[in-house]
């Protein structure tokens, strides 16, 4: 049965799956679909009792928990507009977003509440605690009203973090969000017995659409963690929950690949030699894959990866290890899915073909590389950026297709390969197109590098790298007696590594993509909630000796 609004979706799922568990906290409460329905009604009563009506904006600022989904569905099913806010924003940004969105109410978790200014709280009609749905403060008492939303009505405004300094509010309709159910199910069907383990912020469209709306429509269960998905938190949850479906960003699987797989195969000359032999590597990957599937609980049917580019070495491991993974492609502005494939169909380096119901094409194609900007026509496209007609106009073609800002190419079968962000592309001295993401993929495959970005400085390619400290310190322990202090040993080793990394990368990339310098970034790179580095903080302005950040816009 097709649903066209979140009101219809909630009504149908609560009725059809009443006794099944919809949401639960790991080692915590379980909420059935029927109980979710009762809580949704309670939130709607609180909002209307504070004078809110259909069309009013309600901010949702909360960590992941069962009442996040309850709050989201309560607002949207009442014909109001939800404003889910990423928890990583600063207090100043949160105040700005709530004011810019014209939100009249706020649903907030305890820790995030403390980030808001008193001025913001005092301006709101009502503030509700997501943990127990109790009222924290209420300024207005009045008779509001719910409404039955129509498919083309605005459902949510999502402020993207991207890599820019100023968020933009993406406006998505009920039809845009519910069409993601049909798009997702045509690629990989979710079953009523499926169990999701949710580790990404629900305020991001990727997790909200595919990890909340989609399973809720199918009667599946979603389990939430009450802490960040570090290894120490994730391992016991995986063993206990034994998820059948999980959505992650590349960083999570890349860490497993580097710290567990590559660390083992780089540990001795014997393992390094064996790993270079194709059939031996595939066998070793298969053995490691069985251990990984055991770690996930042996029930995993679908490991969805999205949000940013996956390291090529990590993907080759997943493919040869026979892990049921798939890489999806999309943006907040398209709610998000544009391309994808089932695990049985994956091709190395590709996000799959355009999703059913979606049309993709390339614009301004380079005849030599066959690469161009990906533009899309999809039922899930946004209405535009809230109160920003100029930015909205810039991202649509004259015939109404959405400009993704991503460079890509199609193979003869129509499978899409993402090359990088159009705004990140560097033009070489001979007019060559240089994609920093490709160089970064090589850099990040080095066992001693935790993260990296490539920037252009005065016509030279410079790699900024954050070293894998544990890996380097294990090396230092072997020969530290040659140095008087740990600090002296560290500095000597990292200087040596910079030279090794230059040779390592430049032997694997084209002539015009070779790096001229490696610079250590001592602190972790500042990232978005989907673990993409905020490039504008590290792109140095040309002829700027102080290295002030160049704030060039980029979409999430």
C-alpha positions, -999 to +999 in steps of 0.1 A: +000+000+000+014+034-010+015+062+015+020+098+005+023+116+038+039+109+072+005+111+087-007+081+066+025+063+073+021+066+111-016+058+111-010+026+090+020+013+109+006+019+144-025+001+134-009-028+115+021-035+138+006-024+171+021-053+193+055-053+177+085-033+191+092-002+171+120+014+190+143+003+219+173+015+237+202-009+240+198-024+275+169+000+281+132+006+273+112-010+245+085+009+228+058-009+208+041+006+177+009+010+198+029+028+226+046+050+200+011+060+188+000+069+223+032+090+228+027+107+195-008+118+206+006+130+239+032+152+222+006+166+198-016+175+228+013+194+244+020+213+212-016+223+205-020+232+242+007+257+237-011+273+208+006+256+179-012+249+147-006+230+114+022+248+095+040+259+127+077+250+131+089+227+159+126+223+165+139+188+175+173+188+192+180+155+208+203+125+210+191+093+195+164+076+216+129+061+210+113+095+217+132+111+189+111+092+164+080+097+185+087+135+185+094+136+147+063+117+138+041+137+163+051+170+147+049+159+110+017+138+113+000+168+129+007+189+098+034+209+116+069+213+103+098+195+121+132+211+123+156+183+132+189+199+143+223+181+143+237+180+178+272+189+167+263+226+160+277+251+185+254+269+209+255+301+188+246+281+157+217+264+175+203+297+186+206+310+150+189+280+135+160+281+159+155+318+153+159+315+115+135+286+112+109+306+132+103+275+155+076+281+181+084+250+202+114+228+210+118+191+218+152+187+234+174+162+253+190+171+286+226+176+276+218+196+245+194+219+264+223+234+282+239+246+249+210+270+242+208+306+254+181+318+278+169+343+252+161+314+228+143+294+255+122+324+266+111+331+231+095+296+226+058+288+233+068+255+249+099+234+256+095+196+260+121+171+274+125+142+249+136+118+277+101+116+293+080+140+272+076+163+302+072+201+298+103+220+308+088+255+303+057+269+287+051+306+278+019+303+259-013+285+268-038+284+241-060+263+218-040+252+188-050+225+163-035+197+143-042+193+106-041+165+080-011+172+058-012+168+020+016+152+000+030+186-013+030+202+022+062+211+038+072+184+064+107+192+076+134+218+074+169+203+078+199+226+083+229+210+066+263+212+082+283+203+051+317+218+051+305+254+051+305+279+078+268+289+074+240+262+075+212+262+049+177+250+056+166+222+032+128+221+028+114+186+022+078+177+016+058+147+028+058+133-007+096+137-009+102+117+024+076+090+018+088+084-017+121+073-001+103+043+012+094+031-023+129+040-036+146+021-008+124-009-009+129-014-046+167-016-039+166-037-007+134-049+009+131-045+047+111-072+065+090-070+096+115-092+115+145-070+106+164-054+135+183-021+129+211-010+151+212+028+148+245+046+154+243+077+132+225+110+142+188+108+135+188+145+126+208+136+095+186+127+065+205+095+057+197+079+091+162+096+094+149+085+060+164+050+057+170+042+093+137+055+108+110+063+083+117+032+062+118+006+089+088+022+107+068+018+076+077-019+074+071-029+110+108-034+117+126-027+150+153+000+156+177-002+185+196+029+197+228+034+216+229+059+244+266+068+237+288+075+207+296+044+186+332+039+198+346+003+196+341-002+234+304+008+230+297-009+197+312-043+204+288-053+232+258-039+213+266-059+182+269-091+202+236-085+220+215-069+193+228-090+164+214-066+138+202-076+104+205-041+090+229-013+099+237+021+084+272+035+089+296+061+075+329+050+059+350+060+089+335+032+110+344+004+086+377+021+076+388+020+113+380-017+115+399-023+083+430-004+093+432-013+129+422-050+127+429-062+091+458-041+078+475-039+112+477-077+112+488-081+076+515-053+080+528-068+113+556-089+098+575-094+066+559-128+062+524-114+063+532-084+041+547-108+014+517-132+016+492-103+014+507-091-019+497-124-036+463-120-051+448-154-043+463-154-008+449-119-001+415-130-011+417-160+011+429-139+041+401-114+034+375-142+034+388-155+068+388-120+082+353-115+068+339-145+087+353-131+119+337-097+111+303-113+104+306-131+137+314-098+154+282-084+139+261-113+153+260-135+121+225-121+111+236-091+091+218-089+057+226-053+048+254-030+058+246+004+042+275+028+037+270+064+028+277+100+037+312+103+022+337+084+000+347+049+011+384+041+010+392+018-020+412-007+001+385-010+027+359-016+000+380-043-017+383-060+017+345-059+021+339-073-014+364-101-011+354-108+025+318-113+012+303-088+037+268-079+026+276-042+021+262-016-004+272+020-010+244+045-015+247+080-030+225+109-022+222+143-005+201+160+021+185+180-007+172+148-023+160+131+010+186+115+003+189+084-020+197+089-057+217+058-066+223+024-050+224-013-054+217-044-033+247-062-017+245-090-043+250-064-071+279-043-058+307-033-081+340-020-067+341+018-067+305+023-078+275+035-059+253+015-083+228+027-109+203+055-105+176+044-081+142+034-094+121+065-100+152+087-101+168+101-133+205+111-134+225+128-161+259+146-164+263+182-174+294+200-187+311+166-195+348+166-201+352+148-235+385+132-224+375+120-190+338+115-197+331+131-163+307+158-155+285+173-128+257+149-117+223+165-119+191+147-108+154+146-112+137+128-083+103+128-065+124+134-033+140+167-043+137+196-019+114+226-025+144+248-019+165+264+009+143+281+035+143+319+031+172+317+006+159+320-030+193+330-043+209+297-032+179+278-043+181+293-078+218+283-081+213+246-075+186+240-101+191+238-139+168+258-163+147+226-168+143+220-131+170+193-124+189+195-091+227+202-093+244+179-069+278+196-071+294+162-075+315+150-104+309+115-117+309+092-147+287+063-158+300+030-172+284+013-202+259-004-179+248+029-163+266+024-130+276+056-114+312+063-101+316+094-080+349+113-086+346+141-060+332+174-053+332+199-081+343+227-058+371+205-044+386+198-079+420+214-084+431+224-119+467+215-125+494+236-142+487+219-175+449+222-171+446+187-157+416+179-134+430+168-100+406+152-076+419+155-040+396+127-029+415+102-051+448+112-036+434+111-001+422+076-007+458+065-013+470+085+017+444+069+040+454+034+029+488+040+046+488+022+080+502+052+098+476+077+086+443+082+105+430+109+082+441+134+055+431+161+031+449+174+001+450+212-006+466+234-031+491+260-018+509+283-042+505+259-071+517+229-051+497+199-038+502+196+000+489+167+021+477+175+056+478+143+076+467+133+111+488+103+121+476+071+136+494+077+169+490+042+183+506+026+152+535+050+153+541+046+190+542+009+186+570+014+161+588+038+184+588+012+212+610-010+191+638+015+188+632+042+215+664+034+233+682+052+205+666+085+217+666+103+250+629+111+252+596+098+238+590+133+222+624+132+204+616+097+191+581+107+180+594+138+161+622+118+144+598+090+134+572+114+120+598+133+099+609+100+085+573+090+078+566+122+059+593+112+034+580+076+032+544+088+027+555+111-002+572+082-020+543+059-011+516+082-026+536+095-056+543+060-068+506+053-070+491+085-085+494+102-119+523+126-125+502+157-120+486+144-088+519+140-070+521+158-036+550+182-029+548+182+009+533+163+039+523+185+068+513+169+102+480+180+117+485+173+154+448+175+163+419+155+148+403+171+118+371+190+125+343+170+109+306+170+101+283+145+117+288+122+088+325+124+094+335+145+064+363+169+071+352+206+071+376+215+042+371+253+045+389+252+077+420+238+061+420+252+025+446+280+026+439+311+006+464+317-021+491+342-012+479+341+024+510+334+046+489+333+077+469+303+063+435+318+070+407+295+060+390+299+027+353+296+032+340+281+000+305+266+001+298+229-002+266+210+002+263+181+026 
